[in-house]
């Protein structure tokens, strides 16, 4: 879900060995580290009742344990640096770091830790976990699509997933808002989360 423009390190396509998504995923079993250079974690939220503001986090660390034979045994752990929030508008980003929103000084990290995983068929998976924002932990459900695996030009084994989730920001204490003269509020409560993950298998 390439929502944001971001410089990425090119990998020569001709030198990569692609393994298509298929029924036999035993080769995925193992531990993987999220490659932040080739991944994106983004969000969008309704603004002024008429459009969406999109943003991303640029600093994070993620680890996956995949079980290609028994997907229920798979797990994920992700830590995001709140101060790395980027909506392409400096003043807005600074406001988002304050106590009106994320309170980045007091709560510098957002954390997701999975509690269960299940295959849904046709390369689709669902991962349930606990999301902690601003000191509050709530359950969240991620819908994931396995997009394939490959051995890249440098011999690293890679796996890809796209994902999405929807959360209510007010459940995490992010309640700031402003009324509009025409009715409604400035900022929507529902936040759409988007993930485009490339992970490298541990040696």
MIDRENBA-974218 format. One record per atom (N, C-alpha, C): residue in three letters; z negated, y, x. Coordinates in nm, 3 decimals. Layout:
<rs>
("Ala",(Z,Y,X))
...
</rs>
This chain:
<rs>
("Unk",(0.000,-0.118,0.084))
("Unk",(0.000,0.000,0.000))
("Unk",(0.000,0.123,0.087))
("Unk",(0.106,0.153,0.153))
("Unk",(0.107,0.263,0.246))
("Unk",(0.099,0.396,0.175))
("Unk",(-0.021,0.441,0.136))
("Unk",(-0.038,0.564,0.061))
("Unk",(-0.037,0.687,0.150))
("Unk",(-0.065,0.670,0.277))
("Unk",(-0.085,0.784,0.364))
("Unk",(0.004,0.772,0.486))
("Unk",(0.045,0.887,0.537))
("Unk",(0.122,0.888,0.661))
("Unk",(0.026,0.872,0.778))
("Unk",(0.055,0.777,0.863))
("Unk",(-0.035,0.749,0.974))
("Unk",(0.045,0.691,1.089))
("Unk",(0.017,0.737,1.211))
("Unk",(0.089,0.686,1.327))
("Unk",(0.046,0.544,1.355))
("Unk",(0.141,0.457,1.369))
("Unk",(0.112,0.316,1.395))
("Unk",(0.183,0.272,1.522))
("Unk",(0.125,0.176,1.590))
("Unk",(0.187,0.119,1.708))
("Unk",(0.294,0.021,1.667))
("Unk",(0.416,0.044,1.712))
("Unk",(0.527,-0.041,1.670))
("Unk",(0.516,-0.179,1.731))
("Unk",(0.549,-0.281,1.651))
("Unk",(0.555,-0.418,1.699))
("Unk",(0.698,-0.465,1.682))
("Unk",(0.767,-0.502,1.789))
("Unk",(0.907,-0.543,1.779))
("Unk",(0.925,-0.658,1.681))
("Unk",(0.997,-0.633,1.571))
("Unk",(1.011,-0.732,1.466))
("Unk",(1.082,-0.858,1.515))
("Unk",(1.176,-0.841,1.603))
("Unk",(1.254,-0.956,1.649))
("Unk",(1.170,-1.055,1.727))
("Unk",(1.059,-1.007,1.783))
("Unk",(0.978,-1.095,1.866))
("Unk",(0.866,-1.162,1.788))
("Unk",(0.848,-1.123,1.663))
("Unk",(0.740,-1.178,1.582))
("Unk",(0.785,-1.307,1.514))
("Unk",(0.691,-1.400,1.500))
("Unk",(0.717,-1.525,1.431))
("Unk",(0.645,-1.519,1.297))
("Unk",(0.720,-1.512,1.188))
("Unk",(0.662,-1.491,1.056))
("Unk",(0.632,-1.624,0.988))
("Unk",(0.513,-1.632,0.928))
("Unk",(0.477,-1.746,0.845))
("Unk",(0.465,-1.698,0.702))
("Unk",(0.556,-1.738,0.613))
("Unk",(0.552,-1.687,0.476))
("Unk",(0.429,-1.735,0.402))
("Unk",(0.391,-1.657,0.302))
("Unk",(0.281,-1.698,0.215))
("Unk",(0.322,-1.825,0.143))
("Unk",(0.237,-1.924,0.146))
("Unk",(0.270,-2.051,0.083))
("Unk",(0.146,-2.126,0.043))
("Unk",(0.164,-2.249,-0.006))
("Unk",(0.052,-2.327,-0.057))
("Unk",(-0.038,-2.376,0.055))
("Unk",(0.019,-2.409,0.171))
("Unk",(-0.059,-2.463,0.283))
("Unk",(-0.105,-2.348,0.373))
("Unk",(-0.231,-2.309,0.356))
("Unk",(-0.284,-2.196,0.431))
("Unk",(-0.395,-2.240,0.527))
("Unk",(-0.395,-2.368,0.563))
("Unk",(-0.500,-2.418,0.652))
("Unk",(-0.501,-2.345,0.785))
("Unk",(-0.384,-2.296,0.829))
("Unk",(-0.375,-2.227,0.957))
("Unk",(-0.452,-2.094,0.957))
("Unk",(-0.490,-2.045,0.841))
("Unk",(-0.564,-1.919,0.834))
("Unk",(-0.712,-1.936,0.863))
("Unk",(-0.761,-2.057,0.859))
("Unk",(-0.905,-2.080,0.874))
("Unk",(-0.955,-2.027,1.009))
("Unk",(-1.058,-1.944,1.002))
("Unk",(-1.116,-1.888,1.123))
("Unk",(-1.169,-1.748,1.099))
("Unk",(-1.209,-1.683,1.206))
("Unk",(-1.264,-1.547,1.200))
("Unk",(-1.158,-1.447,1.242))
("Unk",(-1.155,-1.333,1.172))
("Unk",(-1.053,-1.231,1.193))
("Unk",(-1.119,-1.094,1.200))
("Unk",(-1.061,-1.004,1.279))
("Unk",(-1.108,-0.866,1.289))
("Unk",(-1.000,-0.774,1.233))
("Unk",(-1.041,-0.680,1.149))
("Unk",(-0.945,-0.585,1.092))
("Unk",(-0.890,-0.496,1.202))
("Unk",(-0.758,-0.486,1.209))
("Unk",(-0.690,-0.399,1.305))
("Unk",(-0.671,-0.263,1.239))
("Unk",(-0.756,-0.167,1.275))
("Unk",(-0.752,-0.037,1.207))
("Unk",(-0.625,0.042,1.237))
("Unk",(-0.556,0.008,1.347))
("Unk",(-0.432,0.077,1.379))
("Unk",(-0.322,0.044,1.280))
("Unk",(-0.329,-0.075,1.220))
("Unk",(-0.225,-0.119,1.127))
("Unk",(-0.279,-0.143,0.987))
("Unk",(-0.394,-0.083,0.956))
("Unk",(-0.455,-0.098,0.824))
("Unk",(-0.485,0.039,0.765))
("Unk",(-0.504,0.044,0.634))
("Unk",(-0.542,0.168,0.568))
("Unk",(-0.640,0.139,0.454))
("Unk",(-0.741,0.224,0.443))
("Unk",(-0.837,0.217,0.333))
("Unk",(-0.831,0.351,0.261))
("Unk",(-0.784,0.350,0.139))
("Unk",(-0.762,0.475,0.068))
("Unk",(-0.823,0.476,-0.071))
("Unk",(-0.815,0.592,-0.134))
("Unk",(-0.868,0.608,-0.269))
("Unk",(-0.791,0.718,-0.340))
("Unk",(-0.801,0.720,-0.471))
("Unk",(-0.747,0.829,-0.550))
("Unk",(-0.838,0.854,-0.669))
("Unk",(-0.846,0.981,-0.710))
("Unk",(-0.934,1.020,-0.822))
("Unk",(-0.865,1.130,-0.901))
("Unk",(-0.886,1.129,-1.031))
("Unk",(-0.823,1.226,-1.120))
("Unk",(-0.876,1.366,-1.091))
("Unk",(-0.786,1.465,-1.087))
("Unk",(-0.824,1.602,-1.058))
("Unk",(-0.772,1.695,-1.168))
("Unk",(-0.863,1.775,-1.224))
("Unk",(-0.828,1.875,-1.326))
("Unk",(-0.759,1.812,-1.447))
("Unk",(-0.783,1.683,-1.470))
("Unk",(-0.733,1.612,-1.589))
("Unk",(-0.582,1.588,-1.588))
("Unk",(-0.512,1.632,-1.481))
("Unk",(-0.366,1.625,-1.487))
("Unk",(-0.301,1.551,-1.371))
("Unk",(-0.370,1.536,-1.259))
("Unk",(-0.307,1.474,-1.142))
("Unk",(-0.412,1.395,-1.064))
("Unk",(-0.371,1.337,-0.953))
("Unk",(-0.463,1.259,-0.869))
("Unk",(-0.470,1.319,-0.729))
("Unk",(-0.591,1.325,-0.674))
("Unk",(-0.609,1.357,-0.534))
("Unk",(-0.625,1.225,-0.459))
("Unk",(-0.551,1.210,-0.350))
("Unk",(-0.556,1.088,-0.271))
("Unk",(-0.622,1.115,-0.137))
("Unk",(-0.691,1.018,-0.085))
("Unk",(-0.758,1.032,0.043))
("Unk",(-0.767,0.899,0.113))
("Unk",(-0.829,0.902,0.231))
("Unk",(-0.845,0.781,0.309))
("Unk",(-0.967,0.797,0.400))
("Unk",(-1.009,0.687,0.457))
("Unk",(-1.110,0.686,0.562))
("Unk",(-1.040,0.638,0.689))
("Unk",(-1.062,0.710,0.798))
("Unk",(-0.988,0.679,0.921))
("Unk",(-1.069,0.598,1.021))
("Unk",(-1.201,0.585,1.001))
("Unk",(-1.284,0.508,1.094))
("Unk",(-1.363,0.403,1.018))
("Unk",(-1.343,0.277,1.056))
("Unk",(-1.412,0.167,0.990))
("Unk",(-1.403,0.043,1.077))
("Unk",(-1.482,-0.055,1.044))
("Unk",(-1.484,-0.182,1.117))
("Unk",(-1.496,-0.293,1.015))
("Unk",(-1.410,-0.393,1.024))
("Unk",(-1.413,-0.501,0.927))
("Unk",(-1.397,-0.637,0.991))
("Unk",(-1.466,-0.735,0.933))
("Unk",(-1.457,-0.872,0.980))
("Unk",(-1.433,-0.963,0.860))
("Unk",(-1.346,-1.062,0.878))
("Unk",(-1.315,-1.159,0.774))
("Unk",(-1.343,-1.299,0.826))
("Unk",(-1.393,-1.385,0.739))
("Unk",(-1.392,-1.528,0.766))
("Unk",(-1.306,-1.591,0.657))
("Unk",(-1.196,-1.650,0.698))
("Unk",(-1.103,-1.710,0.603))
("Unk",(-1.110,-1.861,0.610))
("Unk",(-1.108,-1.924,0.495))
("Unk",(-1.098,-2.069,0.486))
("Unk",(-0.972,-2.099,0.405))
("Unk",(-0.864,-2.131,0.477))
("Unk",(-0.736,-2.152,0.410))
("Unk",(-0.732,-2.275,0.323))
("Unk",(-0.819,-2.372,0.348))
("Unk",(-0.824,-2.495,0.269))
("Unk",(-0.914,-2.479,0.148))
("Unk",(-1.028,-2.413,0.167))
("Unk",(-1.124,-2.389,0.058))
("Unk",(-1.152,-2.240,0.051))
("Unk",(-1.067,-2.163,-0.020))
("Unk",(-1.082,-2.018,-0.023))
("Unk",(-1.218,-1.969,-0.071))
("Unk",(-1.289,-2.050,-0.151))
("Unk",(-1.421,-2.009,-0.198))
("Unk",(-1.517,-1.983,-0.082))
("Unk",(-1.489,-2.041,0.034))
("Unk",(-1.577,-2.024,0.150))
("Unk",(-1.542,-1.901,0.233))
("Unk",(-1.443,-1.824,0.190))
("Unk",(-1.402,-1.705,0.264))
("Unk",(-1.499,-1.590,0.237))
("Unk",(-1.506,-1.496,0.333))
("Unk",(-1.598,-1.383,0.317))
("Unk",(-1.545,-1.262,0.393))
("Unk",(-1.602,-1.145,0.362))
("Unk",(-1.559,-1.021,0.426))
("Unk",(-1.678,-0.928,0.441))
("Unk",(-1.674,-0.849,0.547))
("Unk",(-1.777,-0.749,0.574))
("Unk",(-1.708,-0.625,0.629))
("Unk",(-1.729,-0.512,0.564))
("Unk",(-1.659,-0.389,0.601))
("Unk",(-1.757,-0.274,0.607))
("Unk",(-1.752,-0.196,0.715))
("Unk",(-1.836,-0.078,0.732))
("Unk",(-1.745,0.042,0.756))
("Unk",(-1.760,0.146,0.673))
("Unk",(-1.676,0.265,0.679))
("Unk",(-1.761,0.385,0.720))
("Unk",(-1.710,0.467,0.811))
("Unk",(-1.776,0.590,0.852))
("Unk",(-1.742,0.701,0.753))
("Unk",(-1.843,0.748,0.680))
("Unk",(-1.821,0.848,0.575))
("Unk",(-1.758,0.976,0.632))
("Unk",(-1.802,1.017,0.750))
("Unk",(-1.753,1.143,0.808))
("Unk",(-1.603,1.141,0.836))
("Unk",(-1.541,1.024,0.834))
("Unk",(-1.398,1.014,0.863))
("Unk",(-1.312,1.037,0.740))
("Unk",(-1.371,1.078,0.629))
("Unk",(-1.294,1.100,0.506))
("Unk",(-1.187,1.206,0.530))
("Unk",(-1.068,1.182,0.475))
("Unk",(-0.954,1.271,0.498))
("Unk",(-0.870,1.279,0.371))
("Unk",(-0.871,1.397,0.307))
("Unk",(-0.788,1.420,0.189))
("Unk",(-0.678,1.522,0.217))
("Unk",(-0.656,1.549,0.345))
("Unk",(-0.552,1.642,0.388))
("Unk",(-0.584,1.786,0.350))
("Unk",(-0.714,1.815,0.331))
("Unk",(-0.756,1.952,0.301))
("Unk",(-0.895,1.972,0.360))
("Unk",(-0.905,2.049,0.466))
("Unk",(-1.028,2.058,0.544))
("Unk",(-1.147,2.103,0.461))
("Unk",(-1.133,2.207,0.381))
("Unk",(-1.244,2.258,0.302))
("Unk",(-1.296,2.153,0.204))
("Unk",(-1.205,2.080,0.142))
("Unk",(-1.245,1.975,0.048))
("Unk",(-1.316,1.861,0.122))
("Unk",(-1.265,1.824,0.238))
("Unk",(-1.329,1.717,0.315))
("Unk",(-1.471,1.755,0.355))
("Unk",(-1.491,1.879,0.396))
("Unk",(-1.624,1.926,0.432))
("Unk",(-1.719,1.921,0.312))
("Unk",(-1.668,1.957,0.194))
("Unk",(-1.750,1.950,0.073))
("Unk",(-1.786,1.806,0.040))
("Unk",(-1.692,1.715,0.057))
("Unk",(-1.718,1.574,0.027))
("Unk",(-1.825,1.515,0.118))
("Unk",(-1.843,1.570,0.235))
("Unk",(-1.945,1.521,0.329))
("Unk",(-2.085,1.573,0.296))
("Unk",(-2.095,1.672,0.208))
("Unk",(-2.225,1.733,0.176))
("Unk",(-2.300,1.651,0.072))
("Unk",(-2.421,1.698,0.039))
("Unk",(-2.505,1.630,-0.059))
("Unk",(-2.447,1.630,-0.200))
("Unk",(-2.351,1.717,-0.228))
("Unk",(-2.286,1.715,-0.360))
("Unk",(-2.213,1.583,-0.382))
("Unk",(-2.171,1.522,-0.273))
("Unk",(-2.096,1.397,-0.281))
("Unk",(-2.160,1.289,-0.193))
("Unk",(-2.107,1.265,-0.075))
("Unk",(-2.148,1.148,0.005))
("Unk",(-2.274,1.168,0.089))
("Unk",(-2.315,1.293,0.112))
("Unk",(-2.433,1.319,0.197))
("Unk",(-2.420,1.242,0.329))
("Unk",(-2.314,1.273,0.402))
("Unk",(-2.279,1.195,0.521))
("Unk",(-2.387,1.195,0.628))
("Unk",(-2.464,1.303,0.641))
("Unk",(-2.568,1.308,0.742))
("Unk",(-2.678,1.206,0.713))
("Unk",(-2.719,1.196,0.587))
("Unk",(-2.826,1.103,0.549))
("Unk",(-2.775,0.961,0.527))
("Unk",(-2.649,0.949,0.485))
("Unk",(-2.591,0.817,0.455))
("Unk",(-2.455,0.808,0.523))
("Unk",(-2.454,0.784,0.654))
("Unk",(-2.330,0.791,0.732))
("Unk",(-2.231,0.678,0.710))
("Unk",(-2.274,0.572,0.640))
("Unk",(-2.185,0.456,0.625))
("Unk",(-2.171,0.411,0.480))
("Unk",(-2.053,0.364,0.448))
("Unk",(-2.026,0.290,0.325))
("Unk",(-2.008,0.145,0.366))
("Unk",(-2.067,0.053,0.289))
("Unk",(-2.059,-0.088,0.329))
("Unk",(-2.017,-0.176,0.212))
("Unk",(-1.928,-0.269,0.243))
("Unk",(-1.893,-0.375,0.147))
("Unk",(-1.925,-0.509,0.211))
("Unk",(-1.995,-0.593,0.136))
("Unk",(-2.028,-0.728,0.182))
("Unk",(-1.996,-0.824,0.068))
("Unk",(-1.907,-0.919,0.092))
("Unk",(-1.865,-1.009,-0.015))
("Unk",(-1.975,-1.109,-0.051))
("Unk",(-1.972,-1.153,-0.175))
("Unk",(-2.065,-1.255,-0.222))
("Unk",(-1.993,-1.379,-0.273))
("Unk",(-1.865,-1.367,-0.309))
("Unk",(-1.788,-1.483,-0.354))
("Unk",(-1.639,-1.452,-0.346))
("Unk",(-1.559,-1.558,-0.343))
("Unk",(-1.413,-1.544,-0.341))
("Unk",(-1.352,-1.657,-0.421))
("Unk",(-1.239,-1.629,-0.486))
("Unk",(-1.172,-1.733,-0.564))
("Unk",(-1.022,-1.711,-0.566))
("Unk",(-0.944,-1.819,-0.559))
("Unk",(-0.798,-1.809,-0.570))
("Unk",(-0.758,-1.798,-0.716))
("Unk",(-0.657,-1.715,-0.744))
("Unk",(-0.608,-1.698,-0.880))
("Unk",(-0.469,-1.755,-0.899))
("Unk",(-0.406,-1.797,-0.789))
("Unk",(-0.271,-1.851,-0.796))
("Unk",(-0.168,-1.747,-0.757))
("Unk",(-0.052,-1.792,-0.710))
("Unk",(0.060,-1.705,-0.673))
("Unk",(0.017,-1.602,-0.569))
("Unk",(-0.057,-1.647,-0.468))
("Unk",(-0.102,-1.564,-0.355))
("Unk",(-0.203,-1.457,-0.395))
("Unk",(-0.258,-1.467,-0.516))
("Unk",(-0.357,-1.370,-0.563))
("Unk",(-0.498,-1.427,-0.550))
("Unk",(-0.591,-1.341,-0.512))
("Unk",(-0.730,-1.381,-0.494))
("Unk",(-0.821,-1.274,-0.553))
("Unk",(-0.942,-1.312,-0.580))
("Unk",(-1.043,-1.217,-0.629))
("Unk",(-1.168,-1.233,-0.544))
("Unk",(-1.215,-1.122,-0.492))
("Unk",(-1.336,-1.124,-0.410))
("Unk",(-1.440,-1.034,-0.474))
("Unk",(-1.557,-1.089,-0.498))
("Unk",(-1.668,-1.013,-0.554))
("Unk",(-1.766,-0.983,-0.442))
("Unk",(-1.826,-0.864,-0.448))
("Unk",(-1.919,-0.829,-0.342))
("Unk",(-2.011,-0.715,-0.382))
("Unk",(-2.085,-0.668,-0.284))
("Unk",(-2.178,-0.557,-0.304))
("Unk",(-2.128,-0.437,-0.224))
("Unk",(-2.111,-0.325,-0.294))
("Unk",(-2.065,-0.201,-0.232))
("Unk",(-2.183,-0.104,-0.226))
("Unk",(-2.212,-0.053,-0.107))
("Unk",(-2.323,0.040,-0.089))
("Unk",(-2.269,0.177,-0.051))
("Unk",(-2.298,0.276,-0.134))
("Unk",(-2.260,0.414,-0.109))
("Unk",(-2.380,0.502,-0.136))
("Unk",(-2.410,0.589,-0.043))
("Unk",(-2.518,0.687,-0.060))
("Unk",(-2.650,0.619,-0.095))
("Unk",(-2.675,0.504,-0.033))
("Unk",(-2.801,0.433,-0.051))
("Unk",(-2.811,0.351,-0.177))
("Unk",(-2.705,0.348,-0.258))
("Unk",(-2.704,0.270,-0.382))
("Unk",(-2.608,0.154,-0.369))
("Unk",(-2.652,0.035,-0.406))
("Unk",(-2.569,-0.085,-0.399))
("Unk",(-2.534,-0.134,-0.538))
("Unk",(-2.405,-0.153,-0.563))
("Unk",(-2.357,-0.199,-0.693))
("Unk",(-2.253,-0.309,-0.672))
("Unk",(-2.239,-0.400,-0.770))
("Unk",(-2.135,-0.503,-0.757))
("Unk",(-1.996,-0.442,-0.775))
("Unk",(-1.899,-0.500,-0.706))
("Unk",(-1.761,-0.455,-0.718))
("Unk",(-1.670,-0.577,-0.707))
("Unk",(-1.555,-0.572,-0.774))
("Unk",(-1.458,-0.681,-0.772))
("Unk",(-1.328,-0.629,-0.711))
("Unk",(-1.281,-0.698,-0.608))
("Unk",(-1.155,-0.664,-0.543))
("Unk",(-1.048,-0.764,-0.584))
("Unk",(-0.933,-0.714,-0.625))
("Unk",(-0.816,-0.798,-0.649))
("Unk",(-0.728,-0.792,-0.525))
("Unk",(-0.698,-0.908,-0.467))
("Unk",(-0.628,-0.916,-0.339))
("Unk",(-0.499,-0.995,-0.351))
("Unk",(-0.401,-0.956,-0.272))
("Unk",(-0.278,-1.033,-0.259))
("Unk",(-0.256,-1.067,-0.112))
("Unk",(-0.241,-1.196,-0.084))
("Unk",(-0.209,-1.242,0.052))
("Unk",(-0.061,-1.215,0.075))
("Unk",(-0.029,-1.135,0.179))
("Unk",(0.109,-1.094,0.201))
("Unk",(0.177,-1.167,0.317))
("Unk",(0.104,-1.259,0.381))
("Unk",(0.168,-1.339,0.485))
("Unk",(0.093,-1.334,0.616))
("Unk",(0.140,-1.415,0.712))
("Unk",(0.080,-1.418,0.846))
("Unk",(0.192,-1.427,0.948))
("Unk",(0.158,-1.390,1.072))
("Unk",(0.260,-1.389,1.177))
("Unk",(0.193,-1.395,1.313))
("Unk",(0.268,-1.441,1.412))
("Unk",(0.230,-1.426,1.551))
("Unk",(0.315,-1.312,1.606))
("Unk",(0.249,-1.203,1.648))
("Unk",(0.326,-1.085,1.686))
("Unk",(0.383,-1.097,1.828))
("Unk",(0.448,-0.990,1.872))
("Unk",(0.518,-0.991,2.001))
("Unk",(0.424,-1.009,2.119))
("Unk",(0.294,-0.986,2.097))
("Unk",(0.197,-0.997,2.206))
("Unk",(0.113,-1.124,2.196))
("Unk",(0.154,-1.214,2.106))
("Unk",(0.088,-1.343,2.094))
("Unk",(-0.033,-1.345,2.004))
("Unk",(-0.063,-1.234,1.936))
("Unk",(-0.178,-1.228,1.846))
("Unk",(-0.141,-1.283,1.709))
("Unk",(-0.230,-1.364,1.653))
("Unk",(-0.211,-1.414,1.517))
("Unk",(-0.260,-1.309,1.419))
("Unk",(-0.177,-1.274,1.322))
("Unk",(-0.209,-1.170,1.226))
("Unk",(-0.201,-1.224,1.083))
("Unk",(-0.280,-1.164,0.996))
("Unk",(-0.275,-1.196,0.854))
("Unk",(-0.282,-1.066,0.777))
("Unk",(-0.216,-1.061,0.662))
("Unk",(-0.212,-0.938,0.583))
("Unk",(-0.258,-0.959,0.439))
("Unk",(-0.328,-0.858,0.388))
("Unk",(-0.371,-0.856,0.249))
("Unk",(-0.355,-0.715,0.193))
("Unk",(-0.318,-0.706,0.067))
("Unk",(-0.324,-0.581,-0.007))
("Unk",(-0.428,-0.597,-0.116))
("Unk",(-0.501,-0.491,-0.145))
("Unk",(-0.607,-0.504,-0.244))
("Unk",(-0.632,-0.375,-0.321))
("Unk",(-0.705,-0.389,-0.431))
("Unk",(-0.740,-0.272,-0.511))
("Unk",(-0.867,-0.301,-0.590))
("Unk",(-0.935,-0.194,-0.626))
("Unk",(-1.055,-0.203,-0.707))
("Unk",(-1.074,-0.068,-0.775))
("Unk",(-1.156,-0.066,-0.879))
("Unk",(-1.191,0.059,-0.947))
("Unk",(-1.342,0.066,-0.957))
("Unk",(-1.398,0.181,-0.919))
("Unk",(-1.543,0.201,-0.928))
("Unk",(-1.571,0.331,-1.000))
("Unk",(-1.691,0.341,-1.056))
("Unk",(-1.739,0.463,-1.120))
("Unk",(-1.826,0.536,-1.018))
("Unk",(-1.781,0.650,-0.970))
("Unk",(-1.852,0.720,-0.863))
("Unk",(-1.993,0.763,-0.906))
("Unk",(-2.013,0.789,-1.035))
("Unk",(-2.145,0.835,-1.079))
("Unk",(-2.251,0.727,-1.065))
("Unk",(-2.210,0.600,-1.062))
("Unk",(-2.305,0.491,-1.044))
("Unk",(-2.363,0.488,-0.903))
("Unk",(-2.299,0.561,-0.811))
("Unk",(-2.347,0.568,-0.674))
("Unk",(-2.408,0.705,-0.642))
("Unk",(-2.437,0.781,-0.745))
("Unk",(-2.500,0.912,-0.724))
("Unk",(-2.404,1.024,-0.689))
("Unk",(-2.275,1.000,-0.702))
("Unk",(-2.177,1.104,-0.677))
("Unk",(-2.143,1.168,-0.812))
("Unk",(-2.230,1.256,-0.856))
("Unk",(-2.222,1.308,-0.993))
("Unk",(-2.169,1.451,-1.002))
("Unk",(-2.142,1.513,-0.890))
("Unk",(-2.096,1.652,-0.891))
("Unk",(-1.970,1.667,-0.978))
("Unk",(-1.966,1.778,-1.056))
("Unk",(-1.849,1.807,-1.137))
("Unk",(-1.851,1.952,-1.179))
("Unk",(-1.744,1.996,-1.243))
("Unk",(-1.735,2.132,-1.296))
("Unk",(-1.651,2.127,-1.422))
("Unk",(-1.693,2.205,-1.523))
("Unk",(-1.621,2.209,-1.650))
("Unk",(-1.496,2.296,-1.637))
("Unk",(-1.390,2.257,-1.706))
("Unk",(-1.267,2.334,-1.710))
("Unk",(-1.265,2.424,-1.833))
("Unk",(-1.205,2.540,-1.820))
("Unk",(-1.199,2.633,-1.932))
("Unk",(-1.122,2.575,-2.050))
("Unk",(-1.026,2.489,-2.020))
("Unk",(-0.944,2.429,-2.125))
("Unk",(-1.004,2.300,-2.181))
("Unk",(-1.123,2.265,-2.134))
("Unk",(-1.187,2.142,-2.178))
("Unk",(-1.175,2.034,-2.073))
("Unk",(-1.268,1.940,-2.074))
("Unk",(-1.267,1.835,-1.974))
("Unk",(-1.338,1.878,-1.847))
("Unk",(-1.324,1.800,-1.744))
("Unk",(-1.395,1.826,-1.618))
("Unk",(-1.298,1.824,-1.501))
("Unk",(-1.342,1.880,-1.389))
("Unk",(-1.257,1.895,-1.272))
("Unk",(-1.225,1.762,-1.205))
("Unk",(-1.326,1.672,-1.197))
("Unk",(-1.311,1.549,-1.121))
("Unk",(-1.337,1.428,-1.209))
("Unk",(-1.249,1.331,-1.206))
("Unk",(-1.269,1.209,-1.284))
("Unk",(-1.382,1.124,-1.229))
("Unk",(-1.439,1.040,-1.314))
("Unk",(-1.547,0.951,-1.271))
("Unk",(-1.494,0.823,-1.209))
("Unk",(-1.379,0.776,-1.254))
("Unk",(-1.322,0.652,-1.202))
("Unk",(-1.246,0.678,-1.072))
("Unk",(-1.275,0.599,-0.971))
("Unk",(-1.208,0.611,-0.842))
("Unk",(-1.134,0.481,-0.813))
("Unk",(-1.006,0.493,-0.783))
("Unk",(-0.925,0.376,-0.749))
("Unk",(-0.928,0.357,-0.597))
("Unk",(-0.968,0.238,-0.555))
("Unk",(-0.971,0.204,-0.412))
("Unk",(-0.849,0.120,-0.377))
("Unk",(-0.789,0.148,-0.262))
("Unk",(-0.669,0.077,-0.219))
("Unk",(-0.686,0.030,-0.076))
("Unk",(-0.645,-0.095,-0.052))
("Unk",(-0.660,-0.153,0.081))
("Unk",(-0.527,-0.211,0.127))
("Unk",(-0.491,-0.182,0.250))
("Unk",(-0.376,-0.247,0.314))
("Unk",(-0.426,-0.297,0.448))
("Unk",(-0.454,-0.426,0.456))
("Unk",(-0.528,-0.481,0.569))
("Unk",(-0.441,-0.571,0.656))
("Unk",(-0.444,-0.543,0.785))
("Unk",(-0.389,-0.634,0.885))
("Unk",(-0.503,-0.676,0.974))
("Unk",(-0.524,-0.806,0.990))
("Unk",(-0.636,-0.856,1.070))
("Unk",(-0.585,-0.950,1.179))
("Unk",(-0.654,-0.950,1.291))
("Unk",(-0.617,-1.031,1.407))
("Unk",(-0.718,-1.143,1.424))
("Unk",(-0.669,-1.264,1.449))
("Unk",(-0.758,-1.379,1.462))
("Unk",(-0.833,-1.376,1.594))
("Unk",(-0.963,-1.408,1.586))
("Unk",(-1.046,-1.411,1.706))
("Unk",(-1.002,-1.525,1.796))
("Unk",(-1.010,-1.503,1.926))
("Unk",(-0.969,-1.604,2.022))
("Unk",(-1.064,-1.722,2.020))
</rs>
